[in-house]
């Protein structure tokens, strides 16, 4: 699997992930205006059930969000599929920048 500068963090059980998601949002908001970087700053999230009683939350940080990913202990990964992803924080235009193959809903 080729690494492409993306980062991944498994937050575990969705019922317990709210605080971590709030922390990501707060840090995103505070760093978004103070740090200039190439590319759009965004963070994506996926809820995965895989047949379990409770789903788990996966967070994906694109390359421009590397510093934010590092702050949360995320590990490098390949670009995720856009399937079942949601935009956690960032502008709607992040979809077309990071997933140009995704069709608008």
C-alpha positions as CSV (number, residue, x, y, z in Angstrom):
1,X,0.0,0.0,0.0
2,X,1.5,3.3,-1.1
3,X,1.6,6.0,1.6
4,X,0.3,9.4,0.3
5,X,0.7,11.7,3.3
6,X,-2.6,10.9,4.9
7,X,-3.0,10.1,8.6
8,X,-5.4,7.8,10.5
9,X,-6.6,7.6,14.1
10,X,-9.0,5.0,15.4
11,X,-10.9,6.6,18.3
12,X,-12.6,3.4,19.3
13,X,-16.2,3.1,20.4
14,X,-18.4,5.9,19.0
15,X,-20.1,6.3,22.4
16,X,-16.8,7.3,23.9
17,X,-15.3,9.3,21.0
18,X,-17.2,12.5,21.5
19,X,-14.5,14.2,23.7
20,X,-11.7,13.4,21.2
21,X,-13.9,14.6,18.3
22,X,-14.5,17.9,20.2
23,X,-10.8,18.2,20.8
24,X,-10.0,17.8,17.1
25,X,-12.6,20.4,16.3
26,X,-11.2,22.9,18.9
27,X,-7.6,22.4,17.8
28,X,-8.7,22.7,14.1
29,X,-10.5,25.9,14.8
30,X,-7.6,27.4,16.7
31,X,-4.9,26.3,14.2
32,X,-6.9,27.0,11.0
33,X,-6.6,30.8,11.3
34,X,-3.1,31.0,12.7
35,X,-1.2,28.6,10.5
36,X,-0.8,29.0,6.7
37,X,-0.1,25.9,4.7
38,X,-0.6,24.8,1.1
39,X,-3.9,23.0,0.6
40,X,-7.2,22.9,2.4
41,X,-7.3,22.1,6.0
42,X,-10.0,19.5,6.7
43,X,-10.6,16.3,8.8
44,X,-12.8,13.4,7.7
45,X,-14.5,10.8,9.9
46,X,-16.0,7.4,9.3
47,X,-18.3,5.4,11.6
48,X,-17.7,1.6,11.2
49,X,-20.0,-1.0,12.6
50,X,-18.7,-4.1,10.8
51,X,-21.5,-6.2,12.4
52,X,-20.7,-5.2,16.0
53,X,-23.1,-3.9,18.5
54,X,-21.3,-0.5,18.8
55,X,-19.6,1.2,15.9
56,X,-16.1,2.7,16.1
57,X,-14.9,6.0,14.9
58,X,-12.1,6.4,12.4
59,X,-10.6,9.9,11.7
60,X,-8.6,10.7,8.6
61,X,-6.3,13.7,8.3
62,X,-5.2,14.8,4.7
63,X,-1.6,16.0,4.1
64,X,-2.3,19.7,5.0
65,X,-3.5,18.6,8.4
66,X,-0.3,16.7,9.3
67,X,0.4,18.8,12.3
68,X,-3.1,18.3,13.6
69,X,-2.7,14.6,13.0
70,X,0.5,14.5,14.9
71,X,-1.1,16.2,17.9
72,X,-3.6,13.4,18.1
73,X,-1.1,10.6,17.6
74,X,-2.4,9.6,14.2
75,X,-0.4,7.2,12.1
76,X,0.5,7.5,8.4
77,X,-1.9,5.7,6.0
78,X,-2.9,5.6,2.3
79,X,-5.7,8.0,1.2
80,X,-9.0,6.5,2.4
81,X,-11.9,5.7,0.1
82,X,-14.6,8.4,0.2
83,X,-17.2,5.7,0.9
84,X,-19.0,6.4,4.2
85,X,-16.8,9.3,5.0
86,X,-18.2,12.5,6.5
87,X,-16.5,15.9,6.7
88,X,-15.8,16.4,10.4
89,X,-14.3,19.9,10.1
90,X,-13.3,22.1,7.1
91,X,-14.9,23.6,4.1
92,X,-17.2,21.7,1.8
93,X,-14.7,22.3,-1.0
94,X,-12.4,19.8,0.7
95,X,-14.4,17.0,-0.9
96,X,-13.4,18.1,-4.4
97,X,-9.8,18.7,-3.4
98,X,-9.2,15.4,-1.7
99,X,-11.8,13.2,-3.5
100,X,-12.3,14.5,-7.0
101,X,-13.8,11.2,-8.1
102,X,-16.7,11.6,-5.6
103,X,-20.0,12.6,-7.1
104,X,-22.0,15.3,-5.3
105,X,-25.0,13.9,-3.4
